[in-house]
Amino acid sequence: MIRNDLLADTRVLGLILFGFAFLVWLPSVANGFVWDDVNNLVSSDRLADWSSFLEVFRHDAMWSAERDQAAIGTYRPIALASFVLDFQLYGRRAAGFHLSSVVWHALASLVLFRAFLRFATPTAAFTLAALWAAHPACAEATAWVNGRSEVFAVLFGAGALALVSAPRVTPLRLLGGSLCLLGALLSKEAGLIFFPAVVWLAGEADGRAGRGYPWQRIHWPVLAAAVVALVVYGVMRTRALTGGLAPGVAYSPEALNALAPVWIRSFHTTLLPIDRSLQHLSVWLGGIGSFERRLYTTCSIGLLVLAGALWWRGRRIAAVGLLWWMGSLVPVALIAIKSWPGYYRWLVIGLPGFLLFVYHGFRGVVSPRTGTIAGVAALLGAVVLTERAIPVWRTGGSLFGAMVDEQPEIDYGYVGLGAWLIEVDRAAEAEEVLRRGVKLPNPRPDAYLFLARAISAQDRCDEAVEMAENRVAGRIPAHVAYSLGRCYEVNGLWADAVVAYGRCADYVPICADRLPIARGQVAQAAPASAAPATEAAPATEAVEPDAPDAGVEDP
């Protein structure tokens, strides 16, 4: 038996928490590189060199994948710098990258525990941090390598809260808090929510938040430190991005209309996170009727009223926690209407606020025994659901297969699964999956492109060309254009290969390389008396396909 006085030692609780979080996520070490991991960790070498450790602070997130800045400019240098470190330690071994993600997650859990200690008993702080550590929403942020931006944001945001939430904040703590807030923003833009949360909770920690006049309730030194961090971040971001401080971000009535449904769905998902795969909120938002929208709006107003009531009754920390959680979801409404896939990882930054809301909202309302039973039950349920979710991120097949199972009405999963099946030489299965996808209403253009690749891989070249050219407007992507030419080449149809390679020779290097070889074969075969053509040199370069809607470090 472990003595109660030993469990009261926060250092022991911290070690137990770190070990717990590490063990919960350790199975993810068996996962591979999936989805956008391929773009900046497999197909690109930019992060493989030590010089990139500082270089990532000078560029937008898409630089790591050797691509142009995305429509919504993102700036995530902390996560990208951690990938540079992983490359030096592990090369391109996916297990090493996942091990680092597990360690970072466990460390964030430990720092969050230290922050919670300012506002809860040691046992309660341990339980709250353990619930964050084991919550299934973290699967998208921890079991997927490219998702670790959220974990870093919580690590630094919680670090700032732990440093400045003290009865006496020294200049050194102010400096550390300012640097941690800067780190939260350099991890992910949504880390901005830590600024108001940390400033107010710092005032709660030293008692000034309960004073009479509004200006007396603000912790002005912490606010000044936060402003300094925000200014430094603004300068760094403006220099790194093209188009100003927030390129691609603008007020949108559609985003405002999406906010209430996002809040209510996220409330439900936070309490009951049963989905395992990627979510596609834009399709769900598009299917909401007027009655449902009014209902979501009414419930959202209820949440705001609840925050006000908690504040009025003196439960300010519960109110701040709820507003922290709601504020962290505002960016979700902005990007959900842009058809970006993903959802669970966007809940991670606000989850600590939600836990504070629940703890301080029910503290004194339910008995300690009831609270303990509820906490243990929630923790056990979270672990079970997390262990169920981790293997989904093992391969592209498992990830997109789960998406097809859970969201059969959304074509994104079919396209992702079909692309993965093509890469593992299962073209017939890929065709079957992709044909199911293109039967859905308004299928994505790349569904037809990957279908063309699947057909060409089965040597039905003319059908593949017709599929690619008649279904998709504009230039055919490199990976499809090359596969069409290669289809004719491996079947000895050199004249058709010349035409196919000719279409893509000006923008696909390997097409330009194969075009003169195909022409040479046609020239050799032209004279009726010519000797049989010698076998052409095989293509030695592979053209990697993009993941569907690939957007490295998408929001």
N, C-alpha and C positions, 0 to 999 in steps of 0.2 A: 504494500500500500504506500502511496505517496502522501507524506504528511501535509496537512493543510497549510502550515507555515511555509513549507517549501513552495507550494503552489502560489502563495501570496508574493513570492519573490518574482518581480517582473522580469528579471533576467532569465530565470528558469522558464517562465511562460513564453518569453520571446524565443528561446531556443526550441521549445516544443512546437510553437507556431511555425517557425522556419522549417523544421523537419516535417511537420504535417503538410504544409503547402508543397514542399519538395516532393514528398511521396505521392501526393494526390496527382501531380502533373508529370511525374516521372514516366508513365507509359507513353507520353507524347514523344519521347526520344526515339521511338520506333517509327515515327512519321517521316515522310519524305518531303521534298519540295513540291508544293502544289500551288495552283492558281497563279497569282502574280509573283510568287517566289521565282518562277522560271525567268521572268523578264529581267530582274536585276541581280539575281544570285546565280543563275545558270547560264543564261544567254549573253550576259554582259560581264566584262572583266574590270569594269571601272572601280569596283569596291575591293578588288583583290590586291591592290597595292597600298602600302602604308601611307603614301602621299595623299590618298583620298580621305584619310582620317580628318584632316583639316579642310580639305577641298570641299567636302559635302556642306560645310557651313556657308559656302559662297554660291550655292546653286539650289534650284528647286528640287523637289523629290524625284521628278522624272529624269533628272540628269543621270542618276545611277543606272538607269536602263537605256541610256543613250537615246533618249527621246525628247521631243519638244515639250515645253511646259503644257500641262493639262488645261482644260477649259477653266476649271477652278484651280488657281495656283495653290500648291501645297508646299510647305516648308517643314521638313522633318529631319533635321541634321543629327539629332541625338540617336535615333534608331539606325540611321544609315552609318554613323560612326561606329556603332556597336557591331554592325555587320562587317566593317573593315577589320575590327579586332577579331571577330570570329573567323574570318578568312585566314588570318595569320596563325590562329590556333588550330584550326581544323581543316583548312583547305576548303574543298567543296563537299565535305561530308555532312549530309543533312542532320545526322544524329548530333553532331557537335553544336550546330546552330540551335537545335531544339533543346539541348542541355543548357545552353546559355539562357534561352527563354525561360526555362524552368527556374534557374537560379535567380534571374531578375524578378520573376514573379514572386518567389519566396521572399526575396529581399524587400520588395514593395509591400508584401503582407506584414513583414516585421516593422517597417517604418510606419505603416498605417496603424499598427498596434500601439506604437509609441505616441502617435497623434491622438488616438482614441483615449489613451490614459489620462489626457487632460480633461476629459468630459465623461468618464465612466469609471466604475470600479475596475480593478485589474481583471477580475473574472469576466465581467461584462465586456471590457475592451478586447480581451482575448477572443471571446465568442463572436463579437462583431467583426474583428479582423479575420477570423477563421471562416466566417460566412462569406466575406468578400473573396478570400483566397480560394474557396472551393465552389464558388457560384458558377453554374454552367455558362453564364454569359461570357465568362473569361476564356472559354474554349476558343473562340474566334480570335482572341487577342494573345493567347499563350500557346495553343496547340498548332497554330499557323504562324510561321516565322515572321512574315511581313506584318503581322498584326500587333507586334510588341510596342508600337507607339503609345497605345493606351496604357500599357503597364508602366512605361517610363513616365508618362504624365502623372499617374497616381503616385509613383515612387517620389517624384520631385514635389508634387503638390502636398502630399502627406508630410514630406520632410519639412516643407515651409511651415505647415501647421504645427508640427511638433516643436519647431524651433522658437516660434514667436508666441505660442500659446503658453505663457508662463507668467507667474505673478510679477516677475521683473524681467524685462527684455533688455539685455545688454547690447551694446553696439555690435559685438561679434555675432550675436543671435540675429540682429537685424540684417547684417551683411549676408549671413548664411541663408536667412529667409528670402532675401531678395534674389540671391543666386538660384535658390531652389525654384522660386516662382518663374524665373527666366528659363530654367531647365524644363519646367512643365510646359511652357509655351513652345520651346524648341523641340519638344517631344511631339506635341500635337496642338493644333489651333484651339481645340475644345478645352485645353488646359486653362484658358482664360477664365473659366468659371471658378477656379481656385482663388482668384484675386479677391472678389467680394467676400467669398466664404472665409478665407483666411483672415482678412482684415476684421470682419465682424467677430469671428470666433476668438481672435486674439483679445478683443475687448471683453468677451465673456469670461475668458480665462483669468484676467486680472481684476474683474469686477466692475470696470467702468461702464459696461454695456447696460447696467441696471441703474445708472444715474438719471437725474431728472431731465436735464436739457439735452436735446438731440446732439448738439456739437460736443457734449461731454462724453457721449457714448462711443465715439469713434476713437480708435487707437491711432492717433495721428502719426507717430513714428513708423508704425507698420504700414500705414497707408503711403507714407513718403517712400518707404523702401519698395513697395509694390509699384508705385509710379515710375521709379527709376528703372526697375526691371522691365516694365512695359515700354518705356522709351527706348531702352537698349534693344529690346526685341524688335520694335518697329523699325529701327535703323537697319538692323541685320536683315530683316525680312525684305525691306524695300530694296536693298542692294542686291539681294539674291534673286528676286522675282522680276519678271518683265511685266509691266503694266501697273505698277504701284503696290500699295500695301495689301490690297485684297482683290487681286484680279479675278474677274468672273463672279464675284459675290455682289449681289444687288437685291434690293427689296423686291419681293414677289408676292402678289396677292395669293397665288397658288400655295406658296410656302406658309403664309399666314393661315390659310384654310386647312392646311395639313397639320398644323401644330396641335390642335385639340385631339384629333384621332391618334397622333403619335404619342401624346402624353398618356392617353387612356390605354392604348395597346401596350405601351411600355410598363405601365403600372401592373397590368395583368401579367406580362412576360417576366417582370422582375420577381413576382411572387410565384409564378408557375412556368419556369423556363423549360418546356418539354420538347421544343424543336431542336434538331441536331445540326441541320445544314444551314447554308446561306439563305437569307430571306431577301425578297425583292419587294420593298414596300411600295414602289410606284404602282405596281399592278394592283395591289390591295387598295391603295388610296383611290385609284381610278374606278374601283367598283363600289365605292361607298355611296349609298343613296342619300337623299335629302333628310329623311327621317333619322337615319343613323348619324348623319353629320350633326344634326341638332342635338341628338342624345350625347354625342361625344363632347360637344360644346358645353352642354349643361353639366356634365360630369367634371369637365376641366374647370369650370367656374367654381364647382364645389370644392375642388382641390385648393384653389386660391383662397376661397372663403375659409377652408380648414386651416391654411397657413396663417391667415389673419386671426382666427379664433385662438390658435395655439399661442400666438404672440401676445394677444390680449390677456390670456390667462397665465402669462408668465413663463410659458414653455418656449422660450425664444430659440433655444438650440434645436428643438424639434422643428420649429418653423423654418429656421435657417437651413436645416438639413433637407426639408421638403423643397424649398426654393432652390437650393443647390442642385438637387436632382432634376427639377423641372428646367432650370436654366441650362443644364448640360445637354438637354434634348432639343434645344432650339436649333443648333446646327443640323440635327438629324432631319428636321422638317425642311431645311434649306436644300439638303442634298438628296432627300428621298424623292423629290419631284424630278430630279435629274436622272432617274433610272439607274442610280448606282446600287449595285448589289451589296449585301451586307446589312447587319443590324445589331447582332448581339454585342459586337465589340464596341459599338457606340453607347452601350449602356454602362460600360465599365467605369468611366470617369465619374459618373453621377451616383454610382452604387454606394460609395461610402456615405454620401449625404442621405440617401434613402435609409440606410441602416441607423444613422443617428436619429432620423425622424421617427422610425419605429421604436427605438429604444427610449428616447426621451418623451415620445408621445404616450407610451403605455407605462412608463415608469411611475409607480405609485398607484396605477389603476388596476393592474393585475398583481397577484401575489408573487413573491420571489420564486416560490416553488413552481407556479404555473409558467412564469417566465423562463425558468431553467429548462423545464420539460419542452416548451415550445422551441427554445434555442437549440437544444440537442436534436429534436426531431427535424428541424429545418436544416441543421448541419448534416445529418445523416442523409436526408433526401437530396441535398445539394451534391454530396459526394457521389451518390448513386447516379444521378443524372449527368454529372461531369464525366465519370468513367464511361458512361454510355456515349457521350459526345466526342471524346478524344479520338477514338479510332476513325471517326468520319473524316478527319483531316489527314489520314494516312496517305492516300493517293488521290489523284484527280478522279479516278473511277469511284472511289468510296464517297468523296465529297459531292460530286454532281449526281451520282446515283441516289444518294439520300435526298438531294434536292428534288429530283424527279419523283421520288416516292412521296415526299411530303407536300410538294407543290406541283402537281401534274399539270396545272393550268398555266404554268409559266415556262416559256421556251428557253430561258437562259440555262436551266439545268440540262435540257436535251442537247443544246449546243456544246456545253462544257463536257458532258459525258461522251458525245460523239467525237469531239476533238481528241479526248484522251484515248478512246478506242482506236482511232486512226494511228496515234503515236505508238501504240503497243501492237500494231499489225493485226487488228481485228476489224477489218474494213466492212465486212458483211454485217456485223453487229452494229457498227457505227451507222451504216446506211439505214438500218431498221430504226434505230433510235432517232436519227435526224429526220426521217420521214414522219415520224410521230410528232416531232417538234414543228415542222413546217405546216402541219394540218391545223395548228392552233390559230386563233384569230391574230392577224397582224404579226406574222412571224418576223424575227430579226433578219436583216439581209445576210448576216454571216452564217445563218443556219443553212442557206442555200450554198454558200461558198464551201463550208465544211462538207456538205452533202456531195458537192462536186468532187471534192478530194476523195471521199469515200468511194464514189463511183469510179474515179480514175484508178484508184488502187486495185480495183477488180477488173482492170483492162477494158472497161467500157468507155473508151476515150471520147467518141463523138457525143455520147449522152452527157458526159461530164462537161464538155465544152459548152453544149447547149444550156445546161443547167447554170453554169457560171455566167455566161454572157447574156442570156435572156432574162434572168431573174435579178441581176444586180446591175445597177447603173454605175458608170464611172470605171475607174481603173481597178482591175482585179488585183487583190493583194498578192504579194510576192510568193507566199507559200502555196497558194492555189495555182498561180500562173506557172510556176515551175513544175508542179505535179502534173499539169495537163501536158506540157511538153514531154516530160519524162514518161508519161503513159504511152505516147506514140513511139517514143524512142525504144523502150524495152520491147515493144511489139514489132519493131522493124519498119514502122510506117514513117520513114524519114522525111518524105515530102510534107506530111502533116506536122511532123515535129518542127520543121523549118518554120511553118506558119505559126505554130504555138509559141516557139521560142522568140520569133520575131515580134510578137505582141508585147513581150515583157523584157526584151533585151535592153531597152533604154533605162530601165529602173531596177532590174534585178540582175546583179552581177553574174550569178551562175547561169542565167538564161543567155547573157551575152557570151559566156564562155562556151556553152553548148551549141549555140547557133552556128558557128563556122564548122564545127564537127558534123552537125546534121547536114549542112550544105555540102560538105565534102562527100558524105555518104550518098547524097542524091546525085552528085556529079559522077561518082564512080559507077553508080548503077545505071546512068543514062544510056551509054552505048549498049546496044543489044549484044555485042560480042564481048563485052567487058567481063573480066574475071569476077567471081563472087567477091562482094565487098568484104574487106577485113572488118573485124569487130571493132567498133569504136571504143575509145577509152571510157571507162565508166566514170560517172560523175562522182567526185570525191567530196563535194561540199553539200551539207544539208541545209535546208532553209527551215528554220524553226517557225512554227505558226504562233501567232499571238493567241493568248488566252482570250476567250470571248469577252469583249468589252474591257480588255486589259488596261488597267490604269494603275501603275505602280504606286503604292501608298495612296490609293484612292481614299476619299474621306471616310 
